[in-house]
């Protein structure tokens, strides 16, 4: 049960951080942006965690993040109706910042 709560907590932090970053670069309504952030992360977060759980090292983290950035930038481009370059930049920035904050949080939550 504790791991489930840790996973939910880390997911909520991830969504909040990515929401803030995406909202800074898009002009959609707050609830729309939040809903899209949740939808995108419901798709990419389990995928990334599943792959990363099998290959826990820096190279796999980078490869997983590259995959997530590509997938998320496509979603951002489609749902926010922006050019792929801007969507890629937003996704890259969001994932870089969330990885920077989430790696220590994720490590501390799941290594106890």
C-alpha atoms as an extended CHARMM CRD file, in Angstrom:
* protein
*
       112  EXT
         1         1  UNK       CA              0.0000000000        0.0000000000        0.0000000000  PROA      1               0.0000000000
         2         2  UNK       CA              2.8480000000        2.3650000000        0.8270000000  PROA      2               0.0000000000
         3         3  UNK       CA              4.3790000000        1.9300000000       -2.6590000000  PROA      3               0.0000000000
         4         4  UNK       CA              0.9930000000        2.7100000000       -4.2180000000  PROA      4               0.0000000000
         5         5  UNK       CA              0.7380000000        5.9720000000       -2.2610000000  PROA      5               0.0000000000
         6         6  UNK       CA              4.3310000000        6.8270000000       -3.2070000000  PROA      6               0.0000000000
         7         7  UNK       CA              3.5270000000        6.1970000000       -6.8790000000  PROA      7               0.0000000000
         8         8  UNK       CA              0.3890000000        8.3560000000       -6.7130000000  PROA      8               0.0000000000
         9         9  UNK       CA              2.3130000000       11.1160000000       -4.9290000000  PROA      9               0.0000000000
        10        10  UNK       CA              5.1380000000       11.0790000000       -7.4870000000  PROA      10              0.0000000000
        11        11  UNK       CA              2.6200000000       11.0550000000      -10.3590000000  PROA      11              0.0000000000
        12        12  UNK       CA              0.8230000000       14.0900000000       -8.9200000000  PROA      12              0.0000000000
        13        13  UNK       CA              4.0940000000       15.9950000000       -8.5010000000  PROA      13              0.0000000000
        14        14  UNK       CA              5.0420000000       15.1230000000      -12.0750000000  PROA      14              0.0000000000
        15        15  UNK       CA              1.6880000000       16.3260000000      -13.4340000000  PROA      15              0.0000000000
        16        16  UNK       CA              1.8840000000       19.5490000000      -11.4090000000  PROA      16              0.0000000000
        17        17  UNK       CA              5.3930000000       20.3710000000      -12.6240000000  PROA      17              0.0000000000
        18        18  UNK       CA              4.5900000000       19.6040000000      -16.2580000000  PROA      18              0.0000000000
        19        19  UNK       CA              1.3100000000       21.5190000000      -16.0120000000  PROA      19              0.0000000000
        20        20  UNK       CA              3.1330000000       24.6480000000      -14.8320000000  PROA      20              0.0000000000
        21        21  UNK       CA              5.6820000000       24.4150000000      -17.6410000000  PROA      21              0.0000000000
        22        22  UNK       CA              3.1320000000       23.6930000000      -20.3820000000  PROA      22              0.0000000000
        23        23  UNK       CA              0.8220000000       26.4470000000      -19.1220000000  PROA      23              0.0000000000
        24        24  UNK       CA              3.6740000000       28.9670000000      -19.3550000000  PROA      24              0.0000000000
        25        25  UNK       CA              3.9960000000       28.2980000000      -23.1070000000  PROA      25              0.0000000000
        26        26  UNK       CA              0.3890000000       27.7700000000      -24.1700000000  PROA      26              0.0000000000
        27        27  UNK       CA             -2.7370000000       29.8990000000      -24.0920000000  PROA      27              0.0000000000
        28        28  UNK       CA             -5.3660000000       27.2300000000      -23.4070000000  PROA      28              0.0000000000
        29        29  UNK       CA             -7.6190000000       27.3420000000      -20.3590000000  PROA      29              0.0000000000
        30        30  UNK       CA             -6.2630000000       26.0600000000      -17.0440000000  PROA      30              0.0000000000
        31        31  UNK       CA             -8.6010000000       23.0590000000      -16.7720000000  PROA      31              0.0000000000
        32        32  UNK       CA             -7.9950000000       22.0640000000      -20.3930000000  PROA      32              0.0000000000
        33        33  UNK       CA             -4.2260000000       22.2380000000      -19.8850000000  PROA      33              0.0000000000
        34        34  UNK       CA             -4.4250000000       20.2860000000      -16.6290000000  PROA      34              0.0000000000
        35        35  UNK       CA             -6.6240000000       17.6340000000      -18.2310000000  PROA      35              0.0000000000
        36        36  UNK       CA             -4.2460000000       17.2270000000      -21.1590000000  PROA      36              0.0000000000
        37        37  UNK       CA             -1.2680000000       16.9970000000      -18.7970000000  PROA      37              0.0000000000
        38        38  UNK       CA             -3.0130000000       14.2370000000      -16.8660000000  PROA      38              0.0000000000
        39        39  UNK       CA             -3.9690000000       12.4270000000      -20.0830000000  PROA      39              0.0000000000
        40        40  UNK       CA             -0.4580000000       12.6060000000      -21.5250000000  PROA      40              0.0000000000
        41        41  UNK       CA              1.1270000000       11.3800000000      -18.3030000000  PROA      41              0.0000000000
        42        42  UNK       CA             -1.4080000000        8.5840000000      -17.8670000000  PROA      42              0.0000000000
        43        43  UNK       CA             -0.0250000000        7.3140000000      -21.1590000000  PROA      43              0.0000000000
        44        44  UNK       CA              3.7240000000        7.9960000000      -20.8030000000  PROA      44              0.0000000000
        45        45  UNK       CA              4.3500000000        7.6450000000      -17.0530000000  PROA      45              0.0000000000
        46        46  UNK       CA              3.4850000000        3.9250000000      -16.7200000000  PROA      46              0.0000000000
        47        47  UNK       CA              5.4220000000        3.1860000000      -19.9180000000  PROA      47              0.0000000000
        48        48  UNK       CA              8.5080000000        5.0290000000      -18.6750000000  PROA      48              0.0000000000
        49        49  UNK       CA              8.3650000000        3.4720000000      -15.2100000000  PROA      49              0.0000000000
        50        50  UNK       CA              7.8930000000       -0.0260000000      -16.5770000000  PROA      50              0.0000000000
        51        51  UNK       CA             10.8860000000        0.2220000000      -18.8750000000  PROA      51              0.0000000000
        52        52  UNK       CA             13.0270000000        2.0130000000      -16.3110000000  PROA      52              0.0000000000
        53        53  UNK       CA             12.2400000000       -0.6110000000      -13.6460000000  PROA      53              0.0000000000
        54        54  UNK       CA             14.0050000000       -3.2460000000      -15.7690000000  PROA      54              0.0000000000
        55        55  UNK       CA             17.0320000000       -1.1590000000      -16.7400000000  PROA      55              0.0000000000
        56        56  UNK       CA             18.0490000000        1.0780000000      -13.8650000000  PROA      56              0.0000000000
        57        57  UNK       CA             21.0200000000        3.0850000000      -15.1230000000  PROA      57              0.0000000000
        58        58  UNK       CA             21.7940000000        6.4600000000      -16.6540000000  PROA      58              0.0000000000
        59        59  UNK       CA             21.7400000000        5.2470000000      -20.2510000000  PROA      59              0.0000000000
        60        60  UNK       CA             18.2640000000        3.7280000000      -19.8880000000  PROA      60              0.0000000000
        61        61  UNK       CA             17.0300000000        6.9010000000      -18.1700000000  PROA      61              0.0000000000
        62        62  UNK       CA             18.2420000000        8.9910000000      -21.0970000000  PROA      62              0.0000000000
        63        63  UNK       CA             16.7430000000        6.6150000000      -23.6790000000  PROA      63              0.0000000000
        64        64  UNK       CA             13.4140000000        6.4590000000      -21.8540000000  PROA      64              0.0000000000
        65        65  UNK       CA             13.3170000000       10.2410000000      -21.5310000000  PROA      65              0.0000000000
        66        66  UNK       CA             14.0340000000       10.6550000000      -25.2490000000  PROA      66              0.0000000000
        67        67  UNK       CA             11.1140000000        8.3430000000      -26.0350000000  PROA      67              0.0000000000
        68        68  UNK       CA              8.8430000000       10.1660000000      -23.6180000000  PROA      68              0.0000000000
        69        69  UNK       CA              9.8420000000       13.5590000000      -25.0460000000  PROA      69              0.0000000000
        70        70  UNK       CA              9.0360000000       12.4150000000      -28.5860000000  PROA      70              0.0000000000
        71        71  UNK       CA              5.6590000000       10.9620000000      -27.5570000000  PROA      71              0.0000000000
        72        72  UNK       CA              4.7200000000       13.9120000000      -25.3430000000  PROA      72              0.0000000000
        73        73  UNK       CA              5.7330000000       16.4720000000      -27.9460000000  PROA      73              0.0000000000
        74        74  UNK       CA              3.3950000000       14.8130000000      -30.4480000000  PROA      74              0.0000000000
        75        75  UNK       CA              0.5620000000       14.9890000000      -27.9010000000  PROA      75              0.0000000000
        76        76  UNK       CA              1.3770000000       18.6240000000      -27.0830000000  PROA      76              0.0000000000
        77        77  UNK       CA              1.4570000000       19.5150000000      -30.7830000000  PROA      77              0.0000000000
        78        78  UNK       CA             -1.9290000000       17.8710000000      -31.4090000000  PROA      78              0.0000000000
        79        79  UNK       CA             -3.8270000000       19.0310000000      -28.3070000000  PROA      79              0.0000000000
        80        80  UNK       CA             -2.4270000000       22.5650000000      -28.1620000000  PROA      80              0.0000000000
        81        81  UNK       CA             -2.3550000000       23.0740000000      -31.9320000000  PROA      81              0.0000000000
        82        82  UNK       CA              1.2200000000       24.3290000000      -32.0560000000  PROA      82              0.0000000000
        83        83  UNK       CA              4.1520000000       23.5880000000      -34.3620000000  PROA      83              0.0000000000
        84        84  UNK       CA              6.2330000000       20.4990000000      -33.6120000000  PROA      84              0.0000000000
        85        85  UNK       CA              9.4010000000       22.5340000000      -32.8860000000  PROA      85              0.0000000000
        86        86  UNK       CA              7.6480000000       24.4480000000      -30.1080000000  PROA      86              0.0000000000
        87        87  UNK       CA              5.9580000000       21.2960000000      -28.8230000000  PROA      87              0.0000000000
        88        88  UNK       CA              9.3110000000       19.4990000000      -28.7580000000  PROA      88              0.0000000000
        89        89  UNK       CA             10.8980000000       22.3980000000      -26.8600000000  PROA      89              0.0000000000
        90        90  UNK       CA              8.0660000000       22.4280000000      -24.2970000000  PROA      90              0.0000000000
        91        91  UNK       CA              8.2400000000       18.6550000000      -23.8590000000  PROA      91              0.0000000000
        92        92  UNK       CA             12.0340000000       18.6970000000      -23.5890000000  PROA      92              0.0000000000
        93        93  UNK       CA             11.9660000000       21.4630000000      -20.9890000000  PROA      93              0.0000000000
        94        94  UNK       CA              9.1460000000       19.8400000000      -19.0080000000  PROA      94              0.0000000000
        95        95  UNK       CA             10.8660000000       16.4530000000      -18.9490000000  PROA      95              0.0000000000
        96        96  UNK       CA             14.2820000000       17.8930000000      -18.1470000000  PROA      96              0.0000000000
        97        97  UNK       CA             12.8990000000       19.8350000000      -15.1860000000  PROA      97              0.0000000000
        98        98  UNK       CA             10.7030000000       16.9930000000      -13.9370000000  PROA      98              0.0000000000
        99        99  UNK       CA             13.5720000000       14.4970000000      -14.2300000000  PROA      99              0.0000000000
       100       100  UNK       CA             15.8110000000       16.8940000000      -12.2950000000  PROA      100             0.0000000000
       101       101  UNK       CA             13.2490000000       17.1340000000       -9.4700000000  PROA      101             0.0000000000
       102       102  UNK       CA             11.7410000000       13.6660000000       -9.6430000000  PROA      102             0.0000000000
       103       103  UNK       CA             14.8670000000       11.4840000000       -9.5660000000  PROA      103             0.0000000000
       104       104  UNK       CA             15.7360000000       12.4200000000       -5.9620000000  PROA      104             0.0000000000
       105       105  UNK       CA             12.0780000000       12.2910000000       -4.8970000000  PROA      105             0.0000000000
       106       106  UNK       CA             11.4620000000        8.9740000000       -6.6470000000  PROA      106             0.0000000000
       107       107  UNK       CA             14.6540000000        7.4960000000       -5.1800000000  PROA      107             0.0000000000
       108       108  UNK       CA             13.7940000000        8.5590000000       -1.6480000000  PROA      108             0.0000000000
       109       109  UNK       CA             10.2060000000        7.3040000000       -1.8750000000  PROA      109             0.0000000000
       110       110  UNK       CA             10.9730000000        3.8410000000       -3.2160000000  PROA      110             0.0000000000
       111       111  UNK       CA             14.2860000000        2.9440000000       -1.5390000000  PROA      111             0.0000000000
       112       112  UNK       CA             13.0990000000        2.8370000000        2.0510000000  PROA      112             0.0000000000
